[in-house]
């Protein structure tokens, strides 16, 4: 490593150390005041306000979302983005630790902004609403927020410390069946039972599920099943969550769902409607060269990362959509032991624990050092982009 980068890393760590108490205060403020998808007004104001006071150029209402923002220091390329999540889970608060994601991204951006030469490119904070439902990052990708970015960096607290995030593609579809109402005893032969068709779809998908590849599954609920027990339901509707290890596999699974619904409709005399109900989250494509750099920086703080356990998936996230556009990292760093789980009250408590504070400082340093490397090393950027394009072509 050249002396210049060593000096930058040292300066970045000093900047993080100076801000450690303030960053923890931000994490605790977010934790104590959870807000939900597309309504994170106080969180967005807090974070964007901190960046504006530090001299960043802030743009609010990005991609048509009132609680999305960007904040930039420097100008032009190369450009590195730090992603800030800050939505919570209804009923559970910050049981996914997004308060820590936001504070770490904020701290890394502030540290790099304070150290980086403005002529060397730009560092960008991207406020990303509604990761838990709504897909703020996907909407930002579509709006071009990442078009002039060379790398997108974030971390996620968890129960594992893994260098790479095994995140699947996911989407939800609404399936509706239309039949004909009738009295079940007065004129039962005149009825066409839409609910029976929906139930049959669940049965067919249950059989299909036993033959799906690893990482793929379909989970559904009934959202409308009729109005009264003495009326043959003329309308029934279900909502189905689909997941698959890759975006291509998810497209195949979506086709299977449509085929199953149409087959059930033919067999039952109903008509079927199949429509997408949510933004599609793509699978996560890890930038191995950047993840290795982050892991090396985090090891400097005494936290080793390992590869994920094969065949274990940790859900889905709209970071997948970003990773399809630019080289990206999304490592997991444990804030509680492996016998725990996120999306639980216990994890929400862990997100405000002493261990979380220690992880926050270490991760902020590692993110900031990795961001500095992206800005300073054309070789690193070139390798990251080359692998990214090769993976997409493959």
Secondary structure, DSSP 4 states (H G I P E B T S, - for coil): --HHHHHHHHHHHHHHHHHHHHHHHHHHHHHHS---TT--HHHHHHHHHHHHHTT-EEEESGGG-TT-EEEEEE-SSSEEEEEEE---BTTTBSTT-HHHHHHHHHHHHHHHHHHS-GGG-EEEEEEE--TTTT-HHHHHHHTTTTTT-SEEEEEEEESS-BSS----EEEEEEEEEE-B---TTTSGGG-B-HHHHHHHHHHHHHHHHTTPPTT-EEEEEEEE--S-TTS--SEEEEEEEEEESSHHHHHHHHHHHHHHHHHHHHHHT-EEEEEE-SPPBPPP---HHHHHHHHHHHHHTT---BPPPTT------THHHHHTTS-EEEEEEESS-TT--SSSHHHHHHTTSHHHHHHHHHHHHHHHHHHHHHHH-HHHHHHHHHHHHHHHH-
